Amino acid sequence: MTNYQLNTVLGYFITEVRNKKGLDYYPNTLYELIICIQRFLRQNDRSISILDERDFSALRSVLDSRVKELSRNGIGLNTKKADVISADQETYMWSNNILGTDTPKKLCDTLLYCIGLNFALRAGQEHRNLRVGTNSQISVKISPADGRQYLEYTEDVSKRIGGA
């Protein structure tokens, strides 16, 4: 399937997709579906960036329009806070091989979980905005107490701004 065909098909998908009850998905769910599709394609040797490449500008327009339409209709305006993962749940994920390093997919899932947990990244956008290299948010520090190296994360803007 060409990028043009994928752009067209995904545009129709975003317009028509509904949940099992036949109701509209929340706007953030539509965005997450596109991200999941992109991740699937990348895992299957199709390295594309749906949210950045010019080939998918029509899809992004459809997605933006659909999100605005749903928001105007009051769908997805009330967000619920994510439940905290308990120590027992984390232990379960490790002991039942949900998290681990034995497969590339499991390693990606584990990295996503650990980065979110250790750097307090609450949303997918915060993961995508994470910078390394020049002007990095993550730096290697050395503990003056014992000389051990550790990673330090510097947040751009407080998460409390905006009433969150």
N, C-alpha and C positions, 0 to 999 in steps of 0.2 A: 504494500500500500504506500503510495507516495505521500509526501507531506501535505500536498494539496488535498488529496482524498481524506487523509486523517483529519485535517483542519475542518473539512466539510462534515464528515461523520460525527466528530466530537461536538461541533456546533449544534447539529440536530439532537444529539444525545443530551446536551445541557438544556436545551429547550423542552425536551419531552420527558426526561427522567422523573420518576416519582418513587416514593417508598412503597413498601408492601401494601399499605392501606390505601394507596392511590393518591396520597397527599404530597404536596410539594416538599422537597428537601429544604432545609435551612440554607441560606446563602453560603455560610462557611463550609457546609457539607459539599456543596457543588465544587467549590474551590479545592477541597480536600480530595474529591473524586478525581479531578484533573491531575493533582499532584500524584495520586496513587497510580493513575494510568501512566504518567511520565516515568515514575519509578519502575513500573513493570517493564516498560519499553526499554529503559536503560539496562535493566537486569537481563534483558534478552537481546543485548548487543545493538540497540537502536539509540544512540547517544543524541538525544534532542532536548531542547529546552523550550517547552510549550509556552511558558510565560515570558520568554525573552526573544525568541526567533521571529523574524519578520514573516516567515511562512505561516505563522499561527496568529497573525494580527486579527483576522476575522473571528476566530474562536474567542480571543480575548474580548473583542467587542460584544459578542453574544453573551459571554459570561458576565461582563460588566452590566449589560442591559438587564439580564435576568436577575442579577443580585439587586439592582436598583428597583426592579419591579416587585420582587419579593419583599424588600424592605418597605416600599410604599404600602404594601398590603399588610404590613405588621408581622411578617413572618421572619422569625429569627432575631427579633429585637431584644428578647429576654435571653440572656446567656446565663448558663449555670456554671458554677465553679467546678473544676475537676476534683474528683475525689483523690485524696492523698493515698499513695501506695504504701501499705503497711510493711513492716519488716517481714511479717509472715508471708505476705504476697510476693515480696521480692525473693525470699528464700525459696518459695514454691517455683518461681520462674527459673531460678538457677538450677534447682534440683530436678526439675522436669525438662531440662534442656530447651526451655523457651529462650533463655539467654545463654550465650556461650560464644566460643570462638572456633568451633569445629567446621563450620561452613561459612562461605562468604555472606550469605543472606543473614545468618544468625549473628555474624560479626557486625554487620550493618545495623541490625536491630539493637544489638547490645550497645554499640557506640551511640546510637541515637538516644537510648534510654539513659546511659551513663552521663553523656554530655548534658542532657536536659536536667538530670538529677543534680549533678555536681556544680553546674553553672547557673542553676535556677532559671533556665530558659523555659518560659511558660507556654509559648506558642510556636507553631511551625515557622512563622515569619522571623521570630527571634533566632531560630536555628539558621535560617537562610541568610540573615544579616550578619552573622558571626564572621568577623574578619581575622585573618592571620597574615603574616608577612609584614609589609610596611603598614604602619598605623594599626597594628594588631591589638585586639582586645584581650588576647591571651599572651602572657609573657612568662618566661622561665625565671624564677627567683631562687635565691639561695638562702636558706634559713641561717641566721646568725648564731642560733643556739647550737645546731649540730652539723651545719654545712651541707645538709641534704637539699636537693633540688625539688622544687614544687612548681605547679602551674598556678598563676594568679589571673583571674578574670576581672577586667575592668568594664563596668557597665557604662554605656553611653549616656543614657538619661534614666533617671529614677523611674521605676515601675509604678511608683505611687503618684506620679504626675498624671493628671487626667482623671483622678478619682478612682483609680483601679484599686 
